């Protein structure tokens, strides 16, 4: 507090000094610096004057030098980010090569990868359900209350949980079920009914445009790289449009993935019009007779209006310039964000006709019940799920496999 008042009164004293110096200059221009200093020191608050005579601004660097230093730091951060991306991509492909070798030997299956990826969710849902069912001797409302808590805390969602439990109560009554453990089978049936059957996989048409949308940080570009690799291995000719022209290093990130997957990338300079990138990418896809064009997009949801306008422009370009292409609009959601993922989806639904969900980082959360909540509340099929960092860990979503892996012992 004392320092605060020193600084406060010091500023007033500094102004007084400047006024005195101006008066002295007007009165006698020949007056020496020593005389001015002597007059100032006659002030009774010498300590405050000394504090003022140590201005911090004298230690500051010239503005131009500070700007150059800031630019250098930004360049350094940019280069470090690109380097991290390169290392991440190489690790994903190297690990994938090891996994493919094991799969050839029969040591690894897609189901086992799915089961491993759902470990946290299974511990949070299935294990708790088993504990509850074992602890009850009869099927009553207390049992349903326990199940309700488990499902809601696993991010199945309140509305979806109520729907599941209402149907369970009805089936218990109709089938005259008395044993609590029989509830488990009914619960699996309810989840399968909500999730529905498998939908058509992406990349099955030619030509096809796959537009990838979603907020920054959910794994859009990584998903694009993994999808590109999968389709390329299946014999498809793939192009990528780097239309996220606003996020730093986004274009480079797409290029790193494209180069490693052996897929060409159509790009413009950073800050370019995303719709213009899509226009050129469509022209390239036509001339090169590409089977699939995958389009990255910006994800600045905090600037909702501009983001949605950009998406509308992109949709118009695709509809006008590539009417013969089959179109998929895939929304990428981060499973670890839980119910917030559903909120994001509702915002994107305002402008986009979303045909499918890519749910990433499912292996990193205990709240994998979000898969069921998404399908129930949004009626949008989950088409791909991420259960690991490897290229092949982005798997096609098969509802029956998901439920079986979730309830696996």
C-alpha positions in Angstrom: 0.0 0.0 0.0 2.9 2.4 0.8 4.5 1.7 -2.6 1.1 2.5 -4.2 1.0 6.0 -2.6 4.6 6.6 -3.4 3.9 5.9 -7.1 0.8 8.0 -7.0 2.4 11.1 -5.4 5.5 10.4 -7.4 3.5 11.0 -10.6 2.2 14.4 -9.2 5.8 15.3 -8.1 7.1 14.4 -11.6 4.5 16.8 -13.1 5.6 19.6 -10.7 9.2 19.0 -11.7 8.4 19.4 -15.4 6.4 22.6 -14.6 9.4 24.0 -12.6 11.8 23.1 -15.4 9.6 24.9 -18.0 9.4 28.0 -15.8 13.2 27.9 -15.2 13.8 27.6 -19.0 11.6 30.6 -19.7 13.3 32.6 -17.0 16.8 31.8 -17.8 17.7 29.6 -20.7 21.4 29.6 -19.6 20.6 28.0 -16.3 22.7 24.9 -15.9 21.4 21.4 -15.1 23.2 21.5 -11.8 21.1 24.5 -10.7 17.9 22.9 -11.8 18.7 19.7 -9.8 19.6 21.8 -6.7 16.2 23.5 -6.9 14.4 20.3 -7.2 16.2 18.7 -4.3 15.0 21.6 -2.0 11.6 19.8 -2.1 10.9 18.3 1.3 10.0 14.8 -0.1 13.4 13.9 -1.5 12.7 10.2 -1.4 9.7 10.5 -3.7 11.8 12.6 -6.2 14.5 9.9 -6.2 11.8 7.3 -7.0 10.6 9.5 -9.9 14.2 10.0 -11.2 14.4 6.2 -11.8 11.9 5.9 -14.7 11.3 2.4 -15.9 10.7 3.6 -19.4 14.4 4.3 -19.8 15.0 0.6 -19.6 12.5 -0.3 -22.2 13.6 -1.4 -25.7 12.7 0.5 -28.9 9.3 -0.4 -30.2 10.7 -1.8 -33.4 13.0 -4.2 -31.5 10.2 -5.4 -29.3 8.0 -6.1 -32.4 10.9 -8.1 -34.0 11.3 -10.1 -30.9 7.6 -10.9 -30.7 7.6 -12.0 -34.4 10.6 -14.2 -33.7 8.8 -15.8 -30.8 5.8 -16.4 -32.9 7.9 -18.0 -35.6 9.6 -20.2 -33.0 6.2 -21.3 -31.6 5.0 -22.0 -35.1 8.0 -24.1 -36.0 7.7 -26.1 -32.7 4.0 -26.8 -33.4 4.8 -28.1 -36.9 7.6 -30.2 -35.5 5.2 -31.7 -32.9 2.7 -32.5 -35.6 5.4 -34.3 -37.7 6.4 -36.4 -34.7 2.8 -37.2 -33.9 2.1 -38.3 -37.4 5.3 -40.4 -37.7 4.5 -42.1 -34.3 0.9 -42.9 -35.5 2.1 -44.5 -38.7 5.0 -46.4 -37.1 2.7 -47.8 -34.4 0.2 -48.7 -37.1 2.9 -50.7 -39.0 3.6 -52.6 -35.8 -0.1 -53.3 -35.3 -0.6 -54.4 -38.9 2.2 -56.9 -38.4 0.6 -58.3 -35.3 -2.8 -58.4 -37.0 -1.3 -60.6 -39.7 -0.1 -63.0 -37.1 -3.6 -63.0 -35.6 -2.6 -61.3 -32.3 -4.8 -58.2 -32.7 -8.4 -57.8 -33.9 -10.6 -54.7 -34.4 -12.9 -55.8 -31.7 -10.1 -56.2 -29.2 -8.9 -52.7 -30.0 -12.4 -51.4 -29.5 -12.7 -53.3 -26.2 -9.4 -51.9 -25.0 -10.4 -48.4 -26.1 -13.6 -48.5 -24.1 -11.8 -49.7 -20.9 -12.5 -46.4 -19.0 -16.1 -46.3 -20.1 -16.7 -49.9 -19.3 -15.3 -49.5 -15.8 -17.6 -46.5 -15.3 -20.8 -48.0 -16.7 -20.7 -51.8 -16.9 -18.8 -52.5 -13.8 -21.0 -50.2 -11.7 -24.1 -51.7 -13.2 -22.9 -55.2 -12.4 -22.2 -54.1 -8.8 -25.6 -52.7 -8.4 -27.4 -55.7 -9.9 -25.5 -58.1 -7.6 -26.3 -56.0 -4.5 -30.1 -56.1 -5.1 -32.3 -59.0 -4.4 -35.4 -57.7 -6.2 -36.2 -55.4 -9.1 -37.7 -52.3 -7.5 -37.6 -48.5 -7.8 -34.4 -48.2 -5.7 -32.6 -50.4 -8.3 -33.8 -48.1 -11.1 -32.7 -45.0 -9.1 -29.2 -46.6 -8.9 -29.1 -47.3 -12.7 -30.3 -43.7 -13.4 -27.4 -42.3 -11.5 -24.9 -44.5 -13.3 -26.2 -43.6 -16.8 -26.4 -39.9 -16.2 -22.9 -39.7 -14.7 -21.6 -41.6 -17.8 -23.0 -38.7 -20.0 -25.8 -40.8 -21.5 -27.8 -37.6 -20.9 -30.9 -37.0 -18.7 -33.4 -37.2 -21.4 -32.0 -40.4 -22.9 -31.6 -42.0 -19.5 -35.3 -41.4 -18.7 -36.2 -42.9 -22.0 -34.1 -46.0 -21.3 -35.4 -46.5 -17.8 -39.1 -46.0 -18.8 -38.7 -48.7 -21.4 -36.9 -51.0 -18.9 -39.8 -50.6 -16.4 -42.3 -51.5 -19.1 -40.4 -54.6 -20.3 -39.8 -55.8 -16.7 -43.6 -55.6 -16.1 -44.5 -57.2 -19.4 -42.0 -60.1 -19.0 -42.5 -60.4 -15.3 -38.8 -60.2 -14.6 -37.8 -60.8 -10.9 -34.1 -61.3 -11.1 -32.0 -58.1 -11.1 -29.3 -59.6 -13.4 -31.8 -60.0 -16.2 -31.9 -56.2 -16.4 -28.5 -56.3 -18.0 -29.7 -58.0 -21.1 -32.6 -55.6 -21.4 -30.3 -52.6 -21.0 -28.1 -53.9 -23.9 -31.3 -54.2 -26.1 -32.3 -50.6 -25.2 -28.9 -49.2 -26.2 -28.9 -51.2 -29.5 -32.4 -49.9 -30.3 -31.3 -46.3 -29.8 -28.1 -46.7 -31.8 -29.8 -48.5 -34.7 -28.0 -50.4 -37.4 -24.8 -49.7 -39.1 -24.9 -46.9 -41.7 -23.2 -46.6 -45.1 -19.4 -46.1 -44.7 -17.9 -42.9 -45.9 -15.8 -43.0 -49.1 -17.9 -45.7 -50.8 -19.0 -43.4 -53.7 -17.1 -41.9 -56.5 -16.9 -39.0 -56.8 -17.5 -38.1 -53.2 -16.9 -34.9 -51.1 -16.4 -35.3 -47.4 -16.7 -32.0 -45.6 -15.1 -32.1 -42.1 -16.5 -29.6 -39.6 -16.1 -29.0 -35.9 -14.5 -26.7 -33.4 -10.8 -26.3 -33.1 -9.0 -28.9 -30.9 -11.5 -31.8 -31.4 -9.2 -33.7 -33.8 -10.5 -32.6 -37.3 -7.2 -32.6 -39.0 -6.0 -35.8 -37.4 -9.2 -37.4 -38.4 -8.7 -36.2 -42.0 -5.2 -37.7 -42.1 -6.4 -41.1 -40.8 -9.4 -41.2 -43.1 -7.2 -40.3 -46.1 -4.8 -43.1 -45.1 -7.6 -45.7 -44.8 -9.2 -44.7 -48.2 -5.8 -44.7 -49.9 -5.0 -48.2 -48.7 -8.4 -49.3 -50.0 -7.5 -48.3 -53.5 -9.2 -44.9 -53.6 -7.7 -41.8 -55.2 -7.9 -39.1 -52.5 -7.4 -35.3 -52.5 -7.4 -33.0 -49.4 -8.5 -29.4 -49.5 -6.7 -27.4 -46.8 -9.6 -24.9 -46.3 -8.9 -24.0 -42.7 -6.9 -21.0 -43.7 -7.2 -19.1 -40.4 -5.6 -21.3 -37.7 -1.9 -21.1 -37.4 -0.1 -24.2 -38.8 -3.4 -25.8 -39.9 -2.3 -25.9 -43.6 1.1 -27.4 -42.6 -0.6 -30.0 -40.4 -2.8 -31.1 -43.3 0.3 -31.3 -45.5 2.2 -33.4 -43.0 -0.6 -35.9 -42.8 -1.1 -35.9 -46.6 2.5 -36.4 -47.3 2.8 -39.4 -44.9 -0.4 -40.9 -46.3 0.6 -40.3 -49.9 -2.3 -38.0 -50.6 -2.0 -34.6 -52.5 -3.2 -31.4 -50.7 -4.7 -28.4 -52.5 -3.9 -25.2 -50.5 -3.8 -21.4 -50.7 -1.9 -19.0 -48.5 -2.8 -18.5 -44.9 -5.8 -16.1 -44.6 -7.2 -16.9 -48.0 -10.9 -17.3 -48.7 -11.8 -20.9 -47.7 -14.5 -21.1 -50.4 -11.8 -20.3 -53.0 -9.7 -23.2 -51.8 -12.7 -25.6 -52.1 -13.3 -24.2 -55.7 -9.8 -25.0 -56.7 -9.8 -28.4 -55.0 -13.0 -29.4 -56.9 -11.3 -28.4 -60.2 -8.3 -30.5 -59.2 -10.4 -33.4 -58.2 -12.2 -33.4 -61.6 -9.0 -33.1 -63.6 -7.2 -35.8 -61.7 -10.3 -38.0 -61.6 -10.2 -38.3 -57.8 -12.6 -40.6 -56.1 -12.8 -38.7 -52.8 -12.2 -35.0 -51.9 -11.8 -34.4 -48.2 -12.2 -30.8 -47.1 -10.8 -29.3 -43.9 -12.6 -26.3 -42.5 -12.1 -23.7 -39.8 -13.6 -24.2 -36.3 -13.7 -20.8 -34.6 -17.0 -21.4 -32.8 -16.5 -18.4 -30.5 -17.0 -16.3 -33.7 -20.2 -18.2 -34.5 -21.7 -15.8 -37.1 -18.6 -15.6 -39.3 -17.9 -19.3 -39.1 -21.4 -20.2 -40.1 -21.3 -17.8 -43.1 -18.0 -19.4 -44.3 -19.7 -22.8 -44.1 -22.7 -21.6 -46.1 -20.3 -20.2 -48.8 -18.5 -23.6 -49.0 -21.7 -25.5 -49.3 -22.9 -23.2 -52.2 -19.6 -23.8 -54.0 -19.8 -27.5 -53.6 -23.4 -27.6 -54.8 -22.8 -25.4 -57.7 -19.4 -26.8 -58.9 -19.7 -30.5 -58.0 -23.4 -31.4 -58.2 -22.6 -34.9 -59.4 -20.6 -35.8 -56.2 -22.0 -37.6 -53.3 -21.8 -35.4 -50.2 -21.0 -36.2 -46.6 -20.9 -33.6 -43.9 -19.0 -35.1 -40.9 -19.1 -33.3 -37.6 -16.1 -34.1 -35.4 -16.7 -34.2 -31.6 -14.4 -34.8 -28.7 -15.8 -37.5 -26.5 -14.0 -36.1 -23.4 -16.2 -33.0 -23.5 -19.3 -35.0 -22.7 -22.6 -33.1 -22.9 -20.8 -30.0 -24.4 -20.3 -32.1 -27.5 -24.0 -32.3 -28.0 -24.3 -28.5 -27.5 -21.7 -28.0 -30.3 -23.6 -30.4 -32.6 -26.8 -28.4 -32.1 -25.1 -25.2 -33.1 -23.6 -26.8 -36.3 -27.0 -28.3 -37.1 -28.3 -24.8 -37.6 -26.3 -24.3 -40.8 -25.2 -27.8 -41.9 -27.0 -30.9 -42.9 -24.8 -33.2 -40.8 -24.8 -36.7 -42.2 -22.6 -38.3 -39.6 -20.5 -37.9 -36.4 -16.8 -38.7 -35.9 -16.3 -39.1 -32.2 -12.7 -38.8 -31.2 -10.7 -39.6 -28.0 -13.2 -42.2 -26.8 -10.4 -44.1 -25.2 -9.5 -41.1 -23.1 -12.9 -40.7 -21.3 -15.0 -42.7 -18.8 -18.1 -41.0 -20.2 -18.5 -43.0 -23.4 -22.2 -43.0 -22.9 -22.1 -39.8 -24.9 -22.3 -42.1 -28.0 -25.8 -43.1 -27.0 -26.8 -39.6 -26.0 -25.7 -38.2 -29.4 -27.8 -40.6 -31.4 -30.8 -40.3 -29.1 -30.9 -36.5 -28.9 -29.6 -35.5 -32.3 -30.7 -38.5 -34.4 -27.4 -38.3 -36.3 -25.5 -41.5 -36.8 -22.0 -42.0 -35.3 -20.0 -43.2 -38.3 -16.4 -43.2 -36.9 -15.0 -43.5 -33.4 -11.4 -42.8 -32.2 -10.1 -45.3 -29.7 -6.4 -44.6 -29.8 -3.6 -42.6 -31.4 -2.7 -45.1 -34.2 -3.9 -44.5 -37.8 -6.2 -47.5 -37.7 -7.6 -46.6 -34.3 -10.2 -44.4 -36.1 -12.7 -47.2 -36.7 -16.0 -47.5 -38.4 -18.7 -47.5 -35.8 -20.7 -50.7 -35.6 -23.4 -50.4 -32.9 -23.5 -54.1 -32.0 -19.7 -54.2 -31.6 -19.8 -51.1 -29.5 -22.5 -52.5 -27.1 -20.8 -55.9 -26.9 -17.4 -54.3 -26.2 -19.0 -52.1 -23.6 -20.5 -55.0 -21.7 -17.6 -57.4 -22.3 -16.3 -59.2 -19.2 
